[in-house]
């Protein structure tokens, strides 16, 4: 049991309560339903800022402040610093609600929740440094380019690395850089995860895409930065078969689930807007229908869209329940991981199918630049093609796992 693992934190809480005290920094106890309700209450604000978030390239400051006030940056924070640690089902429901308001903002909350959890293997000294003065510190995690390198120096590591896609790098406080080669005597002697402060990084504004524009997924570079040993995880070359100590395969699949939940939320946001337009009684131009909702064809398309988005949610929740049923500190077997990823990919496929039907119902007005519907559409189309969420490789990997054909083809799973 690692010092800051969820199981260790739960044990710490229980022991503290037995002694008549609450964990240090614990702010509240909230049910899962209450936390989801808080996220849902933010949807109007997040949606009102969706165009501004896209223009800024990062979640609007009001979004970030509201999320912090609601405690939603503490989903996976260590318990002694006020962490809430709801079930995985509750976490994805929360992130989906945030994505319902703004997919880019939901993506940042998702990346933060996963990245914060990835740091729980660090020693107490590191978590005090990280959370002691700011329990709402924002985290990101990112893989590094192949030419990244770390070298041992007294007290820690000297790190130079470039993360080509670092979501939230302009608004985050900390970045976990994953899989950096450890060089010694001119050879690669292992691999490293290093947690660095964003004040030590240089950001290149490289993220210029059709969707998820508000995630600020720019390139970030650290050059010759000293990282103290307490903020590193090192696996030596002789133990590279234990690379899961850097980031376990199950934790990575869980992190991907965090991310996709914001995209399923975007489909729900689109459903909200189309429903509202039908309820306002908009007509179907060049037809005899003064109210589009009176058309059986429109009714059927909207019903099918609703069912597809609901189906996406069911796939998402199924994977969350798999993680909630997993004993602390254990790994999902290979086939179970591949199946979970397949359900995740299916969630996004059904969400995209539902989105297409919603666009058919909305007509060309849904593509107006001022209409948030086309923003949800673009965000879902781009986000669902993330390399960790893309269907072709997930489908292939699932088939290989089912037939027990050699190792996984997916680098991080």
C-alpha positions in Angstrom: 0.0 0.0 0.0 1.6 3.3 -1.1 1.6 6.2 1.3 -1.0 8.3 -0.6 -3.0 5.5 -2.3 -6.8 5.7 -2.0 -6.7 2.7 0.3 -4.1 4.3 2.5 -6.1 7.5 2.7 -9.2 5.6 3.6 -7.4 3.8 6.3 -6.0 7.1 7.6 -9.4 8.6 7.7 -10.9 5.7 9.6 -8.1 5.6 12.1 -8.5 9.3 12.7 -12.2 9.1 13.3 -11.7 6.2 15.7 -9.5 8.6 17.7 -12.1 11.3 17.6 -10.4 13.6 15.1 -11.0 14.5 11.4 -8.2 14.2 8.8 -6.1 17.4 8.5 -7.6 19.8 5.9 -10.8 17.8 5.4 -13.3 20.4 4.4 -16.6 18.5 4.2 -18.3 15.2 3.6 -20.6 15.2 0.5 -22.5 12.4 -1.0 -21.9 11.4 -4.6 -25.4 12.8 -5.6 -24.6 16.1 -4.0 -21.3 16.4 -5.9 -23.0 15.6 -9.2 -25.6 18.2 -8.4 -22.9 20.8 -7.8 -21.5 20.1 -11.2 -24.9 20.2 -12.8 -25.5 23.6 -11.2 -22.5 25.0 -13.0 -23.7 24.0 -16.5 -25.4 27.3 -17.3 -22.3 29.3 -16.3 -19.9 27.0 -18.2 -22.2 27.1 -21.3 -22.4 30.9 -21.2 -18.6 31.0 -21.3 -18.1 28.3 -24.0 -17.3 30.8 -26.8 -15.1 32.8 -24.5 -13.2 29.7 -23.4 -12.6 28.8 -27.0 -11.4 32.4 -27.7 -9.1 32.4 -24.7 -7.7 29.0 -25.5 -8.3 28.0 -21.8 -11.3 27.7 -19.5 -12.6 31.1 -18.6 -11.3 32.3 -15.2 -14.9 32.3 -13.9 -15.2 28.6 -14.8 -12.0 27.7 -12.9 -13.1 29.8 -9.9 -16.6 28.2 -9.8 -15.1 24.7 -10.0 -12.7 25.4 -7.1 -15.5 26.9 -5.0 -17.6 23.7 -5.6 -14.7 21.5 -4.5 -14.4 19.9 -7.9 -10.7 20.2 -8.1 -10.4 17.9 -5.1 -11.9 14.7 -6.5 -8.6 12.9 -6.1 -6.6 15.2 -3.8 -5.1 13.4 -0.8 -7.7 13.1 1.9 -5.7 15.0 4.5 -5.7 18.1 2.2 -9.5 18.0 1.7 -9.7 15.4 -1.0 -13.2 14.0 -1.6 -12.5 10.7 -3.3 -16.0 9.8 -4.5 -16.5 6.6 -6.4 -15.3 6.4 -10.0 -18.9 6.3 -11.1 -19.5 9.6 -9.3 -16.3 11.1 -10.7 -17.3 10.4 -14.3 -20.8 11.7 -13.7 -19.3 14.9 -12.3 -16.9 15.4 -15.2 -19.7 14.6 -17.7 -21.8 17.3 -16.2 -18.9 19.8 -16.5 -18.5 18.7 -20.1 -22.2 19.2 -20.6 -21.6 22.9 -20.0 -18.2 23.1 -21.7 -16.2 20.1 -23.1 -12.9 21.9 -22.9 -13.4 22.8 -19.2 -14.5 19.2 -18.6 -11.4 17.9 -20.2 -9.2 20.1 -17.9 -11.1 18.7 -14.8 -10.7 15.2 -16.1 -6.9 15.6 -16.8 -6.5 17.2 -13.4 -8.3 14.4 -11.6 -6.3 11.7 -13.3 -3.0 13.5 -13.0 -3.5 14.2 -9.3 -4.2 10.5 -8.7 -1.0 9.6 -10.6 1.0 11.6 -8.0 -0.3 9.6 -5.0 2.7 7.3 -5.2 4.9 10.2 -4.2 6.1 10.4 -0.5 4.4 12.5 2.1 7.2 15.1 1.9 6.3 15.8 -1.8 2.5 15.9 -1.2 3.0 18.5 1.5 5.1 20.6 -0.8 2.4 20.2 -3.5 -0.8 20.6 -1.6 0.2 22.2 1.7 -0.4 25.7 0.6 -2.8 25.1 -2.2 -5.2 22.0 -2.0 -6.8 23.2 -5.2 -3.6 23.2 -7.2 -4.2 22.2 -10.8 -2.3 19.3 -12.4 -1.6 18.0 -15.8 0.2 14.9 -17.0 1.8 14.3 -20.4 4.0 12.0 -22.3 7.3 13.3 -23.5 9.1 13.3 -26.9 11.7 10.5 -27.4 14.6 12.8 -27.0 13.7 13.6 -23.4 16.4 12.8 -20.8 17.0 12.7 -17.1 20.4 12.5 -15.4 21.1 11.8 -11.7 22.6 14.7 -9.7 22.9 15.1 -5.9 19.5 15.1 -4.4 17.5 14.3 -7.5 17.5 14.5 -11.2 18.3 17.0 -13.9 15.6 16.9 -16.5 15.2 18.2 -20.1 12.0 17.2 -21.9 9.4 18.4 -24.3 5.7 17.4 -23.9 4.1 18.0 -27.3 0.5 17.9 -26.0 0.1 19.2 -22.5 -3.5 20.1 -21.8 -3.9 23.0 -19.5 -0.2 23.9 -19.4 -1.0 27.7 -19.2 -3.3 27.4 -16.2 -1.8 24.4 -14.3 0.4 24.6 -11.3 2.2 21.2 -11.7 3.0 18.8 -14.6 3.8 15.1 -14.3 6.1 14.3 -17.2 5.8 10.6 -18.0 8.4 8.1 -19.2 11.5 10.1 -19.4 14.6 8.0 -20.3 17.2 7.9 -17.5 20.7 8.4 -18.9 23.9 7.3 -17.1 27.4 6.8 -18.6 26.1 7.4 -22.1 23.4 4.7 -21.9 19.7 4.6 -21.0 19.6 3.0 -17.5 15.9 3.3 -16.8 12.8 5.5 -17.0 11.5 8.3 -14.9 8.3 10.2 -14.1 9.0 13.7 -12.8 6.7 16.2 -11.3 7.7 19.8 -12.2 6.3 23.2 -11.4 4.9 25.0 -14.4 6.9 28.1 -13.4 9.9 26.1 -14.6 8.5 25.3 -18.0 8.3 27.2 -21.3 5.0 27.0 -23.2 4.8 27.1 -27.0 1.3 27.9 -28.2 1.0 25.1 -30.7 -2.6 24.0 -30.2 -4.5 25.3 -33.2 -7.3 22.9 -34.0 -10.9 22.8 -35.0 -12.2 21.6 -31.6 -11.2 21.3 -27.9 -9.7 24.7 -28.5 -10.2 25.7 -24.9 -8.0 23.0 -23.5 -4.8 24.8 -24.1 -3.1 21.6 -25.2 0.1 23.3 -26.2 3.7 22.0 -26.2 5.7 22.6 -23.0 9.4 22.3 -22.5 11.6 22.0 -19.4 15.4 22.5 -19.9 18.0 21.4 -17.4 15.5 21.6 -14.6 16.4 20.2 -11.2 13.7 17.9 -9.8 14.2 16.8 -6.2 14.1 13.0 -5.6 10.9 13.3 -3.6 9.1 14.4 -6.8 10.3 11.5 -9.0 9.5 7.9 -9.6 12.4 5.9 -11.1 12.5 2.4 -12.6 16.0 1.1 -13.2 16.9 -0.7 -16.5 17.2 -4.0 -14.7 13.6 -3.6 -13.6 12.0 -2.3 -16.8 9.5 -5.2 -16.6 8.1 -3.2 -13.7 7.3 -0.1 -15.8 3.8 -0.3 -14.3 5.4 1.3 -11.3 5.7 4.5 -13.3 2.0 4.4 -14.2 0.0 1.3 -13.9 -1.9 0.1 -17.0 -5.2 0.2 -15.0 -4.6 3.7 -13.8 -4.0 4.8 -17.4 -7.2 3.2 -18.6 -9.0 5.0 -15.7 -7.4 8.3 -16.7 -8.7 7.8 -20.2 -12.1 7.2 -18.8 -11.9 10.5 -17.0 -11.2 12.2 -20.3 -13.9 10.6 -22.4 -16.5 11.5 -19.8 -16.1 15.1 -20.7 -16.9 14.2 -24.3 -20.0 12.2 -23.4 -21.0 15.3 -21.5 -20.6 17.4 -24.7 -23.2 15.1 -26.4 -25.5 15.7 -23.4 -24.9 19.5 -23.9 -25.9 19.2 -27.5 -29.0 17.3 -26.6 -30.0 20.1 -24.1 -29.7 22.7 -26.9 -31.7 20.8 -29.5 -34.4 19.9 -27.0 -34.7 23.6 -26.0 -35.0 24.7 -29.6 -37.9 22.1 -30.1 -39.6 23.2 -27.0 -39.5 26.8 -28.1 -41.6 25.7 -31.1 -39.3 26.5 -33.9 -40.7 25.6 -37.3 -39.4 23.5 -40.2 -38.8 26.0 -43.0 -40.2 25.1 -46.4 -42.6 22.7 -44.9 -46.2 22.8 -43.5 -44.9 22.2 -39.9 -45.1 25.4 -37.9 -43.6 23.4 -35.0 -40.8 21.0 -35.8 -41.7 18.9 -32.7 -45.0 18.0 -34.3 -43.2 16.1 -37.1 -43.1 12.3 -36.6 -39.7 12.3 -38.4 -38.3 14.9 -36.1 -39.7 13.0 -33.1 -38.0 9.8 -34.2 -34.7 11.4 -34.9 -34.6 13.2 -31.5 -35.6 9.9 -29.8 -32.9 8.0 -31.6 -30.4 10.7 -30.7 -31.4 10.6 -27.0 -31.1 6.8 -26.9 -27.7 6.9 -28.5 -26.4 9.5 -26.0 -28.0 7.5 -23.1 -26.2 4.4 -24.5 -22.9 6.3 -24.5 -23.5 7.1 -20.9 -24.2 3.4 -20.0 -20.9 2.3 -21.6 -19.1 5.0 -19.7 -20.7 4.0 -16.4 -20.1 0.3 -17.0 -16.3 1.0 -17.1 -16.5 3.1 -14.0 -18.3 0.3 -12.2 -15.5 -2.1 -13.2 -13.0 0.2 -11.5 -15.2 0.6 -8.4 -15.3 -3.2 -8.1 -11.5 -3.6 -8.4 -9.7 -4.2 -5.1 -7.3 -1.4 -4.2 -3.8 -2.0 -5.4 -4.8 -4.7 -8.0 -4.6 -4.6 -11.8 -7.2 -5.4 -14.3 -6.1 -8.4 -16.3 -5.2 -7.7 -19.9 -8.5 -8.9 -21.4 -10.4 -6.8 -18.9 -8.4 -3.7 -19.7 -8.9 -4.2 -23.4 -12.6 -4.8 -22.8 -12.9 -1.6 -20.7 -11.1 0.4 -23.5 -13.6 -1.1 -26.0 -16.5 0.0 -23.9 -14.9 3.4 -23.7 -14.5 3.6 -27.5 -18.1 2.5 -27.9 -19.2 5.3 -25.6 -17.6 7.8 -27.9 -18.9 6.1 -31.1 -22.5 6.2 -29.8 -22.1 9.8 -28.6 -20.9 10.8 -32.1 -23.8 9.0 -33.8 -26.2 10.8 -31.5 -24.6 14.1 -32.2 -25.1 13.6 -36.0 -28.8 13.0 -35.5 -29.0 16.1 -33.3 -27.4 18.1 -36.1 -29.9 16.7 -38.6 -32.7 17.9 -36.3 -31.2 21.3 -35.7 -30.5 22.0 -39.4 -28.1 24.6 -40.7 -28.8 26.9 -37.8 -26.9 24.5 -35.6 -23.8 25.4 -37.4 -24.0 29.1 -36.8 -20.9 30.4 -35.2 -22.9 31.9 -32.4 -24.6 28.5 -31.7 -22.9 26.4 -29.0 -24.2 23.3 -30.7 -21.5 23.4 -33.4 -18.9 23.9 -30.6 -20.1 20.7 -28.8 -19.9 18.9 -32.2 -16.4 20.1 -33.0 -15.2 19.3 -29.5 -16.6 15.8 -29.6 -15.2 15.1 -33.1 -11.7 16.2 -32.1 -11.6 14.9 -28.6 -12.9 11.4 -29.5 -9.9 11.0 -31.8 -7.3 11.4 -29.0 -4.6 8.8 -29.5 -5.6 7.0 -26.2 -9.3 6.9 -27.2 -9.1 6.2 -30.9 -11.2 3.2 -32.0 -8.9 1.5 -34.6 -6.1 0.6 -32.2 -8.5 -0.2 -29.3 -10.4 -2.6 -31.6 -7.3 -4.3 -32.8 -5.9 -4.6 -29.3 -9.1 -6.0 -27.9 -9.1 -8.7 -30.6 -5.5 -9.6 -29.9 -6.3 -9.8 -26.2 -9.3 -12.0 -26.7 -7.3 -14.4 -28.9 -4.2 -14.2 -26.6 -2.0 -13.0 -29.5 1.3 -11.7 -28.1 1.8 -8.5 -26.2 -0.5 -5.5 -26.3 0.2 -3.2 -29.3 -0.7 -0.2 -27.2 2.4 1.5 -25.8 0.9 2.5 -22.4 -1.6 -0.3 -21.8 
